[in-house]
Amino acid sequence: MADKCVVRNDPYKRAGLSIRQRHNERENASYENDSIIKERADFNVYFKKPEGTYANMFDKMLADGLISTRGLGKDPNIVDEFVFDVNTDYFERHGGYDYAKSFFEETYRCAVEEIGGAQFVLSAIMHADEINKTLSEQLGREVFHFHLHVVYIPVVQKDIYFKKDNKNPELAGKFRETITQVSHSKKWPKEKQLDENGEVKRNAKGKAVLVNSYSLLQDHFFDHMREAGFLGFERGERGSTAEHLTVLEFKTKKETERAAAMTAVVEEKQETAAALDAEIEDKHQAAADLDELAGKKKKRLEKIDEQITVKTKMAATIAEIDSVGKPALLGGFTTTADEMEKLKTLAKKAVTANEKVADMKRRLNTIENELGKATAELAVDKKNRPSISDHTRWFGKFLSAMKRAPKRLLAVIEDIMRQPPEQPEPERQAPERKRKSHER
């Protein structure tokens, strides 16, 4: 995403000045915006510090004749506020806090030119105490978002002429004086909004759609900073003449973007976890297959060795048997006592061997049955075992719930932590039915 420099301009009536002052000057005891770290207030930088409240400064300038509210309607906008901003990544790549101070020092000079003089500035402060949660989580360290608030009185030079009904008719219509008039609407006059084809946008009644001329402000900010040697960013909202978001809408937009970014990170981690889980499963299966193959080869070698031993013994025994007995003169064979004893021993061994073979077959059948049961139980256990992806799916659901209703979710968690741990409910016994009187 390209770095963009933007400036918002918000008008305020007298009733809203105290709220803006408490936020900008960090006078509140607490803030709804949980990105503000109160312990970092000393890192904020003033380019012009207010001398009293915004309202008192305005009234003093009015009493001293430096400004005039002549011609304004009832309850007008009397104070405006610039918010100059570039995305946090830009400052992180160019030197962080020190670079931001020099950047916004030059930005303040640009603001003074746009305002028409530093005497109309009530306050100019660079905030360095608001943490960028998304970038902090990505980089694994605290990263703060730097931006500049400039509170000022919007003024224009207005020529005053003598009226026709003045005491001296000769002066009627002639120039009288020039006043410094407070006027948001004249400072930021309406201009026709154009569509993507360069044509004037019109409403349902065919009238041209008018918006404040903030696009010129964007151009001035962009050109001023580039000429001062600050490069590496683009002009924000090029070609747009739409009014900028309010501070609250801007914060909401940033939190929405942060939640979307976190959701993307969670989804990526879920996919990675699922892939790792599958890879681990494949490696486990491969290891099991190798173990099984090695076991089979070992058993086969043992069986071959056993067969060789048996065959060797059988060959020796057969040779020994063949040598027993000698042909008799009248037919048949004659054997010695030792040879007869060997024949008897071999016959007994044959009977014993047959019994052992039968016993081994029975034991082999039992082992095969037990192995089948163990294999089935292992398959069930493997199926029921939660995987890494199960945990990440629950983590993703938690983050989705935090994004949809953070206050409700935190309230539920805090309520659970205050309560004692849940105890398992005892099994309820069914009440005994009362016997009828005639059964007593």
Buried (B, 14 or more C-beta within 10 A) or exposed (E): EEBBBBBBBBBBEBEBBEEBBBBBBBEEEEBEBEBBBEEBEEBBBEBBEBEEBBBEBBEEBBEEEBBBBEEBEEEBBBBBBBBBBBBBBBBBEBEBEEBBBBBBBBBBBBBBEBBBEBBBBBBBBBBBBBBBBBBBBEEEEEBBBBBBBBBBBBBBEBEBEBEEEBEEEEBEEEEEEEBBBBBBBBBBEEBEBBEEEEEEBEEEEEEEBBBBEBBEBBEBBBEBBBEBEBEEBEBBBEEBBEBBBEBEEBBEEBBEEBBEBBBEBBEEBBEEBBEEBEEEEEEEEEEEEEEEEEEEEEEEEEEEEEEEEEEEEEEEEEEEEEEBBEEEEEEEEEBEEEBEEBBEEEEEEEEEEEEEEEEEEEEEEEEEEEEEEEEEEEEEEEEEEEBBBEEBBEBBEEBBEBBEEEEEBEEEEEEEEEEEEEEEEEEEEEEEEEEEEEEE
